[in-house]
Amino acid sequence: MRANTERTIRKLRTTKRIPFRLFSLLVWLIAVTDPAWPQTKLEKIKSEYQVASAELQKHIVDTWWIDDDPRSPELLARQWSLAGEWVAAWLDAHPTAEARSIEAAISELAPTEDAGDSSREFLSLGRDTFLVTAPGAIGNVFIVTKSNGHYHLAWSTAQAQEASGEQAEILAAWRAENAREGDRGPYWAASGPAGSVMPHVETLPEDAKGHARFYIDGMYAQSAGGTVGNQISLWLWDGKTAHLLIARAYTFMIDQSVGTRLEGDLLKVQQKKFFRTFFSCGGCEERQTDWIVRITPEGIEDLGEVSRVPDLDAVDELFYRLMKHKSATDLAAPAAIQSARKILEEDQAEHSEKEWKKFPTLGMMGEWNIKEGPESKVLCFSADDVGSILFTLKSVDGGLFITHVTETEQSCAK
């Protein structure tokens, strides 16, 4: 049918009796009424995508990684590239489409049983520019935009980025060659170039010049465990490509109650850190901190980290100093220090000298809660090796001071 259409147009072009405007109208009518005319490019890309995906599937290991075959990265990169080309061609064929419409495009290219797959995300970065997460478990994010009347693939996390040092290593996890199978233990990939990465994308306020900004929060693939490696990167879209603003790797618990969020002009990334004298389970929260970035019209400002559990920090610091035989008089009252030392000595007596030297600990932390008072507050804290303890704390010079430490039989459940 396409060949017949082209022959008809060539014949019309040689007919001198038809005015130019009428000729143009006839060409347009023939094109839009011939189903093969706008669909040919889409069908070609879809066919190539299906072939590449079928071949790639032979090299997928445990859903999230590619094997060591030298062709595997090429096949993965090809699949990603074709997904971007498909969205661009689909948008050309659907000029009034919006970001939410792209889900239909992806579903047509790579249908799944779950039509509401939450891993598929599509955001507008302005008129005729879209940020898209590619289909498939091995994550990729790309941008399609319109120029000279047509959409094209403009940028992708799969390409080499303008970054150096640790930030370059973090972003390298998105490269096809770094999605190979490896020994991924708990939070093994909290930093470094090891992929693959599963993305979540959100927009940020525009800068003073009207440039779109966004962030990619990516979870490293991991075969097991509730505590995993993650990374976040902030980007600026200048109309032609995306420029890195900052990237950071961190660790988090997959079901933690608070995650990454934008509060006013502050982007807060909650992460799971670790205490020194007690610990949590892999599927539990522990020392939660917020890494904070201020988003301004002129750029971004790294404000560093803020602890979300300063009361637990004070307890950890007290026992850490006692374990290291350091002074804690600036942190706790003499009676509180004496009580804490007694608890620590009883705990140590339950361990062999070799065990204690290798891993001195109060055990795995359990329930804890805080009750506020008019002049002080009481932290109820429990851990496997020491049971439940009440710590009375008051604010002094911007910090916390422990006035009493008391063992208790009560539950510390919230």
Beta strands, then each sheet from edge to edge (+ up, - down):
strand 1: 60-61
strand 2: 65-66
strand 3: 122-124
strand 4: 129-133
strand 5: 141-147
strand 6: 150-156
strand 7: 197-204
strand 8: 212-220
strand 9: 227-237
strand 10: 242-253
strand 11: 261-263
strand 12: 266-273
strand 13: 287-296
strand 14: 299-307
strand 15: 365-372
strand 16: 377-383
strand 17: 387-396
strand 18: 399-408
sheet 1: 1+ 2-
sheet 2: 3+ 4- 5+ 6-
sheet 3: 7+ 8- 9+ 10-
sheet 4: 11+ 12- 13+ 14-
sheet 5: 15+ 16- 17+ 18-
end
